Amino acid sequence: MENENQKKPMGCGTKILVALGVIFLVLLLIGWLASDDEEETEEVRPRQEADVVDQEPDSGKAYANIESVSVGTDAKSATIMVYMNGSDLETQSGEATGDIAEMLKSGVGKNVNVVIQTMGTKKWQYYGISGKTSQTYIIKNKKLKLVRDDLGQLDCTEKSTLSEFISFCKKKYPAERYILQFWDHGGGPVYGFGYDEWAAEDASLTIAEIAAALKENDDIHFDMIGMDCCIMASMETCYALAPYAKYALLSEDFESGLGWSYTRWMKKLEKNPGISTPLLGKYIVDDIIKDNENEEYGDSACMGLFNLSTSKSVYNAWKAYAYKNEDALLNKNYSKKHRARGRGFFDYFWGADDSNVTLEDYYISDILALVESVDDDSDEAKSLISALKAAVAYYGHTSDKNELTGLAVSLPYGDSEFYKQLKSVYKDIGLDSEYIKWLKQFVNSRGNNDYYNYDSFEDSWGGWAEYEDDYGCNLSGGSCEYAYDYDDADYYGYEDDYSCGDDWIYDSKEDIWYCYQDDYLYLYDEGSDTTFYYDDRTDETYYYDDAAGDWCLAQ
């Protein structure tokens, strides 16, 4: 892939003809020498007729019999199901309708159905959405079209509500691919999704209930399940979702009031419904990080796209590591103390921007930070890091690093009530009884009040790119891309260029590598050992010809 750094497509006709002339002479010489040794030897036929088709007049480009490649599928349609719990975020500050405005701006509606079910809010700020009853809308012609009214005050924390919504969408708006989007709040793998203003204060939709609703609709296998919610990026969440989706896009941190940015990725999907999920996830992650770096109300943020096919491997590797390091884990509290300032699960009680709740209240322990702090040299540690590396298909965080690297695990330090809820949820998602029983030790562990200081890890961690040499590029669907290079932002310190370097993403379904630089999509096909790029302005794909040393137009 050393030739992916060419800066622009150029005509390659002259160089190819020269190269082919040399090849032709060499082949003739080989044929002549062979005929001296054995007169019956079949004539060696030069290959230029198979390799290159005649140039079009004055085109300056050679057309090659190299089949063009693409990233993604041939899908022509997609349905995005938005399970929107407006909650206090809408009542107090209109954040849900603000995100709806971003969706409307994307122009979806022809190739992509965006179906929104509105719930959980006593007062919707815009678009005439009712606070008296739940409703279902679809986006058409940059407007909200009401398709179901008078549903009553549906409880978004009930499994049946989610199950019915999915069932309605697949019957009314069938498509070739599906995405499920949760909006908002998040309370980690034990408390789950919720805070509905019309429901009980302690009601939530657990990850076990989400999995049960998905199972009732398992004729759909989602390309991606996204949660525009706080602290849902955990090993346990991924394990629960794994049977029903390819990827999950989740935040390990509390989200700022900005949440996701919906316009660009929905516009990309509308333009190309077959776009690969890893590439679509990259757009989402990059825009979230970019907004939090640049916008007035931005804050610390991290977001990951997770390959759910790795979930069992991560779980098994974590158990082996945790059992080996049991004494160390019980001796200190490895939960985080990072403070919420945005969309926390209990912001309703503490105030949207003045919350005193921290990650330690939810027992969020970043797995990689924990491993690097406790034991990073054993075979169990190496296996766990390798499994994590494969799980993290794409990851981004703001420049103010906060020791969060993608996936967390929950260890119930000193909290019997939390463990009681954990025990029920984990059993229902299929975690084994031995592990659930093992977790009970943390309720009375000696290190409950002795929190581990992650400052040294925060100072030393340079991102997932540090692990490329040892753990590769995640051929099961992961990525080698953990840096950002925006045209309109230079705060990352990178200069714009066309070189992908190590920034390649592998799409396991399409069996091809790709990366984006500037306006070009670069592709690498291992089967033919050929580098391509796609110019979406001209709708043409070029391949790099090593012999010619130039880019050539592919068929």
C-alpha positions in Angstrom: 0.0 0.0 0.0 3.0 2.3 -0.3 1.5 4.1 -3.3 -1.6 5.5 -1.7 0.1 8.9 -1.1 -0.1 10.0 -4.7 -1.7 13.5 -4.7 -4.0 13.5 -7.7 -5.1 11.4 -10.7 -2.9 12.0 -13.8 -2.9 10.5 -17.3 -0.8 7.3 -17.4 -1.0 6.4 -21.1 2.5 7.3 -22.1 4.2 5.6 -19.2 2.1 2.5 -19.6 3.0 2.3 -23.3 6.7 2.6 -22.5 6.4 0.0 -19.8 4.5 -2.4 -22.0 7.0 -1.9 -24.8 9.7 -3.1 -22.4 7.6 -6.0 -21.2 6.9 -7.0 -24.8 10.6 -7.1 -25.7 11.4 -9.1 -22.7 8.6 -11.6 -23.4 9.8 -12.0 -27.0 13.3 -12.6 -25.8 12.0 -15.3 -23.3 10.0 -16.9 -26.1 13.0 -16.9 -28.5 15.3 -18.5 -25.8 12.6 -21.1 -25.0 12.3 -22.1 -28.7 16.0 -22.8 -29.0 15.7 -25.4 -26.1 12.4 -26.9 -27.3 11.0 -26.3 -30.7 7.5 -27.5 -29.6 7.2 -24.9 -26.8 4.1 -22.8 -27.2 4.7 -19.2 -28.2 4.7 -16.8 -25.3 2.0 -14.2 -25.9 2.6 -10.7 -24.7 0.0 -9.6 -22.1 -0.6 -6.0 -23.0 -3.9 -6.8 -24.8 -5.2 -8.4 -21.6 -4.0 -5.5 -19.4 -4.8 -2.4 -21.3 -7.6 -1.3 -23.6 -6.9 1.3 -26.3 -7.1 4.9 -25.0 -10.0 7.1 -25.8 -8.9 9.9 -28.2 -7.3 12.8 -26.3 -8.4 11.4 -23.0 -4.9 11.2 -21.5 -6.1 8.2 -19.4 -5.7 4.5 -20.0 -8.6 2.2 -19.4 -7.6 -1.1 -17.8 -9.2 -4.5 -17.5 -9.0 -4.2 -13.8 -12.4 -4.6 -12.1 -13.2 -1.6 -10.0 -13.8 -2.1 -6.3 -16.2 -0.5 -3.9 -16.8 -0.2 -0.1 -20.2 -1.1 1.2 -23.1 -3.0 -0.2 -25.5 -2.7 -3.1 -28.3 -1.6 -0.8 -30.6 0.9 -2.3 -32.7 1.7 0.8 -32.3 2.1 4.6 -34.6 2.7 7.6 -33.4 4.5 10.7 -35.6 3.9 13.7 -35.2 6.8 16.2 -36.5 5.8 19.7 -36.7 9.3 21.1 -37.2 9.8 24.8 -37.2 13.6 24.8 -37.1 13.7 28.7 -36.1 16.8 30.6 -33.5 17.6 27.9 -36.4 18.6 25.6 -38.6 20.2 28.3 -35.8 22.3 29.7 -33.7 23.2 26.6 -35.2 21.7 23.4 -32.3 19.4 22.7 -34.4 16.7 21.1 -36.1 19.0 18.6 -32.7 20.5 18.0 -31.4 17.2 16.9 -34.6 16.7 14.8 -33.7 19.9 13.0 -30.3 18.4 12.1 -32.1 15.3 10.7 -34.4 17.5 8.7 -31.5 19.4 7.3 -29.9 16.2 5.9 -32.5 15.8 3.2 -33.4 12.2 3.9 -36.6 10.8 2.6 -36.1 9.3 -0.8 -33.6 6.5 -0.1 -33.6 6.6 3.6 -36.6 6.5 6.0 -36.1 8.2 9.3 -38.9 7.2 11.6 -39.1 9.0 15.0 -41.2 7.9 17.9 -41.7 10.8 20.4 -42.1 9.9 24.1 -41.1 10.8 27.6 -41.5 14.6 27.5 -44.0 16.9 29.1 -43.3 19.8 26.8 -41.9 19.6 23.2 -40.5 23.0 22.2 -40.9 22.9 18.4 -42.6 21.3 15.3 -46.0 21.0 17.0 -45.1 17.7 18.7 -47.6 16.8 21.3 -46.7 16.4 25.0 -50.1 14.9 25.7 -49.6 11.7 23.7 -46.8 9.7 22.1 -46.5 10.1 18.3 -44.7 8.6 15.3 -43.2 10.8 12.6 -41.3 10.3 9.4 -39.1 12.8 7.6 -40.3 13.8 4.1 -39.1 16.8 2.0 -37.3 18.3 5.0 -40.5 18.2 7.1 -41.9 16.1 9.8 -44.9 14.1 8.7 -47.2 12.7 11.4 -48.0 9.0 10.7 -49.4 7.8 14.1 -51.2 10.0 16.6 -53.1 9.3 19.8 -50.8 6.5 20.9 -51.3 7.5 24.6 -48.4 8.2 26.9 -46.2 5.3 25.9 -43.6 4.4 28.5 -40.2 4.3 26.8 -38.8 2.3 29.6 -41.1 -0.6 28.8 -39.8 -3.5 26.6 -43.2 -3.7 24.8 -43.0 -0.1 23.7 -39.6 -0.7 22.0 -40.7 -4.0 20.5 -43.8 -2.6 19.0 -41.9 0.4 17.5 -39.4 -1.9 15.8 -42.2 -4.1 14.5 -44.2 -1.1 13.2 -41.1 0.3 11.3 -40.1 -3.0 9.7 -43.7 -3.6 8.4 -44.5 0.0 7.4 -41.0 1.0 6.1 -39.2 -2.1 5.0 -35.7 -1.5 3.6 -32.5 -3.4 2.7 -30.7 -2.3 5.8 -31.7 -1.0 9.3 -30.3 1.2 12.0 -31.7 1.6 15.5 -31.1 4.9 17.4 -31.7 5.5 21.1 -32.2 9.1 22.3 -31.6 9.8 25.5 -30.6 9.2 28.7 -28.1 6.5 29.5 -27.2 5.0 32.9 -24.7 2.3 32.0 -25.2 -1.4 31.6 -27.1 -1.9 34.9 -29.5 1.1 34.9 -29.8 1.1 31.1 -31.8 3.6 29.0 -34.5 5.9 30.3 -35.7 8.7 32.4 -39.2 9.3 31.0 -40.9 12.3 32.5 -44.2 10.5 32.5 -42.9 7.3 34.1 -41.7 6.5 37.6 -38.5 8.2 38.6 -36.6 5.0 39.0 -37.9 3.4 35.8 -35.5 2.4 33.1 -35.2 0.2 30.1 -32.4 -2.2 30.9 -30.1 -3.7 28.4 -31.7 -7.1 29.1 -35.1 -5.6 28.2 -33.6 -4.0 25.0 -32.2 -7.4 24.1 -35.6 -9.1 24.7 -37.3 -6.5 22.4 -34.7 -7.1 19.7 -35.2 -10.9 20.1 -38.9 -10.5 19.4 -37.9 -8.9 16.1 -34.9 -11.0 15.3 -35.9 -11.2 11.6 -34.0 -7.9 11.5 -30.3 -7.9 12.0 -29.3 -4.2 12.4 -26.3 -2.8 10.7 -25.8 -0.5 13.7 -27.4 0.2 17.0 -26.5 3.7 18.2 -27.1 5.3 21.5 -27.1 9.1 21.8 -26.8 8.6 25.5 -24.3 8.7 28.3 -22.0 5.9 29.6 -23.4 3.0 27.5 -20.1 1.9 26.0 -19.5 -1.2 28.1 -18.5 -4.8 27.6 -21.9 -5.8 29.0 -23.9 -3.6 26.6 -22.1 -5.0 23.6 -22.6 -8.5 24.8 -26.4 -7.9 25.1 -26.6 -6.3 21.6 -24.3 -8.7 19.8 -26.9 -11.3 18.6 -28.9 -8.6 16.9 -26.5 -6.1 15.2 -23.1 -5.9 13.5 -21.9 -2.7 15.2 -22.8 -0.5 18.1 -21.9 3.2 18.4 -21.7 4.2 22.1 -20.2 6.7 24.5 -18.2 5.6 27.5 -18.3 9.2 28.9 -21.1 11.5 29.8 -22.3 13.3 26.7 -22.3 17.1 26.5 -25.6 18.8 25.6 -24.5 18.7 21.9 -25.1 15.0 21.6 -24.7 13.6 18.2 -24.5 15.6 15.0 -27.0 14.2 12.6 -26.9 16.1 9.4 -23.7 14.9 7.6 -24.0 11.2 8.2 -27.7 11.1 7.3 -26.9 13.0 4.2 -24.2 10.6 3.3 -26.5 7.6 3.8 -29.3 9.2 1.7 -26.8 9.7 -1.1 -25.4 6.2 -0.8 -27.7 3.8 1.1 -25.1 1.1 0.6 -22.2 2.9 2.4 -20.3 0.6 4.7 -21.2 0.8 8.3 -17.6 1.3 9.5 -17.3 4.3 7.2 -20.7 5.7 8.3 -19.7 5.2 12.0 -16.5 7.1 11.3 -18.5 10.1 10.1 -20.6 10.1 13.2 -17.6 9.8 15.6 -15.6 12.4 13.8 -18.4 15.0 13.9 -19.1 14.4 17.6 -15.5 15.0 18.5 -15.2 17.9 16.1 -18.3 19.6 17.6 -17.2 19.2 21.1 -13.8 20.7 20.3 -15.2 23.7 18.5 -18.7 24.5 19.7 -19.4 26.8 22.6 -21.3 24.1 24.6 -18.8 21.3 23.8 -17.2 19.3 26.5 -15.0 16.3 27.1 -16.2 13.6 24.8 -15.3 10.1 23.6 -17.1 7.9 21.2 -16.5 4.4 19.8 -17.8 2.2 17.0 -17.7 -1.4 18.3 -17.6 -4.6 16.3 -20.2 -6.7 18.1 -18.9 -10.0 16.6 -16.0 -9.7 19.1 -18.2 -9.4 22.2 -17.9 -13.0 23.5 -14.1 -12.9 22.9 -13.9 -9.7 25.0 -16.0 -11.2 27.8 -14.0 -14.4 28.0 -10.7 -12.6 27.9 -11.9 -10.2 30.6 -13.0 -13.1 32.9 -9.6 -14.8 32.5 -7.8 -11.6 33.3 -10.1 -10.6 36.2 -9.9 -14.0 37.9 -6.1 -13.9 37.6 -5.9 -10.4 39.1 -8.7 -10.8 41.7 -6.6 -9.6 44.7 -5.5 -6.5 43.0 -9.0 -5.6 41.8 -10.4 -6.1 45.3 -7.7 -4.1 46.9 -8.5 -0.8 45.3 -11.6 0.8 43.7 -10.9 1.1 39.9 -14.1 3.0 39.2 -13.7 6.4 37.5 -14.4 9.8 39.2 -15.0 11.7 35.9 -17.8 14.2 36.5 -20.9 14.6 34.4 -21.7 18.0 32.9 -24.3 17.0 30.3 -26.7 14.3 29.6 -26.4 12.1 32.7 -29.1 9.7 33.7 -29.9 11.6 36.8 -29.5 15.1 35.4 -33.1 15.6 36.2 -32.4 15.6 39.9 -29.0 17.4 39.9 -29.6 19.9 37.0 -28.5 19.6 33.4 -25.2 21.4 33.7 -24.5 21.4 37.4 -24.6 17.7 38.1 -22.5 16.3 40.9 -22.9 12.8 39.6 -19.7 11.0 38.6 -18.7 7.8 36.8 -17.9 6.2 40.2 -21.6 6.4 41.0 -22.2 4.0 38.1 -19.1 1.9 38.7 -17.5 2.6 35.3 -14.0 1.1 35.0 -12.3 1.5 31.7 -10.9 -1.9 30.8 -7.7 -0.8 29.0 -6.8 1.8 31.7 -7.4 -0.9 34.3 -5.2 -3.4 32.5 -2.4 -1.0 32.0 -2.5 -0.1 35.7 -2.8 -3.5 37.2 -1.1 -6.1 34.9 -0.2 -5.5 31.3 2.4 -8.2 30.8 0.7 -11.6 31.5 -0.6 -13.8 28.8 -4.1 -13.0 30.0 -3.4 -9.2 29.7 -2.1 -9.6 26.2 -5.1 -11.6 25.2 -7.5 -9.1 26.7 -5.8 -6.1 25.0 -5.9 -8.0 21.7 -9.6 -8.7 22.1 -10.2 -5.0 23.0 -8.3 -3.9 19.9 -10.4 -6.1 17.7 -13.6 -4.8 19.4 -12.8 -1.1 18.9 -13.5 -0.7 15.2 -13.1 3.1 15.4 -12.6 5.5 18.3 -12.3 9.2 18.9 -11.9 11.5 21.9 -11.4 15.2 22.5 -7.9 16.5 23.0 -8.4 16.8 26.8 -7.9 13.0 27.3 -9.9 11.6 30.3 -8.5 8.1 30.7 -11.4 6.6 28.8 -10.3 4.4 25.9 -13.5 2.9 24.6 -15.0 0.1 26.6 -15.8 -0.1 30.3 -16.7 -2.9 32.7 -18.9 -2.5 35.9 -17.5 -3.7 39.2 -20.0 -3.1 42.1 -17.6 -1.6 44.7 -19.4 -1.4 48.0 -22.9 -1.2 46.7 -25.3 -4.1 47.5 -28.3 -2.5 45.8 -26.3 -1.9 42.6 -25.2 -5.6 42.7 -28.8 -6.7 43.2 -29.9 -5.0 40.0 -26.7 -6.1 38.2 -27.4 -9.7 39.1 -30.8 -9.7 37.5 -29.7 -7.8 34.3 -26.6 -9.9 33.7 -28.4 -13.2 34.2 -31.0 -12.1 31.6 -28.4 -11.2 29.0 -26.7 -14.6 29.3 -23.6 -13.9 31.4 -22.7 -17.0 33.3 -23.6 -17.6 37.0 -20.0 -18.1 38.0 -19.0 -14.6 36.9 -22.1 -13.0 38.4 -21.4 -14.7 41.7 -17.7 -13.6 41.5 -18.8 -10.0 41.2 -20.5 -10.1 44.6 -17.1 -10.0 46.3 -16.8 -6.3 45.3 -19.8 -5.3 47.5 -17.7 -5.9 50.6 -14.2 -5.6 49.1 -11.5 -4.0 51.3 -10.7 -1.4 48.6 -14.2 0.2 48.3 -13.1 3.6 49.4 -9.6 3.6 48.1 -9.9 4.9 44.5 -7.1 4.3 42.1 -5.4 7.3 40.6 -5.3 7.0 36.8 -3.2 10.2 36.3 -0.1 8.3 35.2 -2.1 6.4 32.6 -3.8 9.5 31.3 -0.4 11.1 30.9 1.1 8.2 29.1 -1.8 6.9 26.9 -1.4 8.2 23.3 -4.4 6.4 21.8 -5.1 3.1 20.2 -2.5 3.7 17.5 0.1 2.8 20.1 -1.1 -0.8 19.9 -1.0 -1.2 16.1 2.5 -2.8 16.0 1.6 -5.5 18.6 -2.0 -6.1 17.8 -2.4 -5.2 14.1 -5.3 -3.7 12.4 -8.2 -5.9 13.5 -8.9 -8.0 10.5 -12.2 -9.0 12.1 -13.6 -5.6 11.4 -11.5 -3.1 13.3 -9.5 -0.1 12.3 -6.0 1.4 12.1 -7.4 4.9 12.1 -7.3 6.8 15.4 -6.3 10.3 14.3 -8.3 13.2 12.8 -7.4 15.6 10.1 -10.2 18.1 9.4 -9.9 20.6 6.6 -11.2 23.4 8.9 -9.5 22.5 12.1 -5.7 22.5 12.8 -5.9 21.9 16.5 -4.8 18.3 16.1 -1.5 19.4 14.6 -1.6 17.5 11.4 -1.0 19.0 8.0 -3.4 18.2 5.2 -2.0 15.6 2.8 -3.2 12.7 0.7 -1.3 10.0 2.5 -3.3 7.5 4.4 -0.2 6.2 6.3 -1.5 3.7 8.8 -5.0 5.2 8.8 -6.8 2.2 7.1 -10.1 0.7 8.0 -10.9 -3.0 7.1 -14.4 -3.9 6.0 -14.7 -7.6 6.7 -17.9 -8.0 4.8 -16.5 -6.5 1.6 -13.0 -7.8 2.4 -11.3 -4.6 1.5 -9.3 -1.8 3.2 -10.2 1.8 2.8 -9.5 5.3 4.2 -10.5 8.9 3.5 -8.1 11.7 2.8 -9.4 15.1 1.6 -12.1 14.4 -1.0 -10.8 11.0 -2.0 -11.8 7.5 -0.8 -8.7 5.3 -1.0 -9.2 1.5 -1.3 -6.8 -1.4 -1.2 -7.7 -4.8 -2.5 -5.4 -7.5 -1.1 -6.5 -10.1 -3.6 -5.1 -8.1 -6.6 -2.6 -6.1 -4.5 -4.0 -3.0 -6.0 -4.7 0.5 -4.6 -7.7 2.4 -5.8 -9.4 5.7 -5.1 -12.8 7.0 -5.8 -13.4 10.6 -6.8 -17.0 11.4 -5.9 -16.9 14.6 -7.8 -16.4 12.8 -11.1 -17.9 9.5 -10.1 -14.7 7.7 -11.3 -12.5 5.1 -9.7 -8.7 5.0 -10.4 -6.2 2.4 -9.7 -2.5 2.8 -9.2 -0.3 1.1 -11.8 3.1 0.2 -10.3 4.9 -0.2 -13.6 3.6 3.1 -14.9 4.1 4.9 -11.6 0.7 6.7 -12.2 -3.0 6.6 -11.5 -5.1 5.1 -14.2 -8.9 5.1 -14.8 -10.4 1.7 -13.9 -13.3 0.2 -15.8 
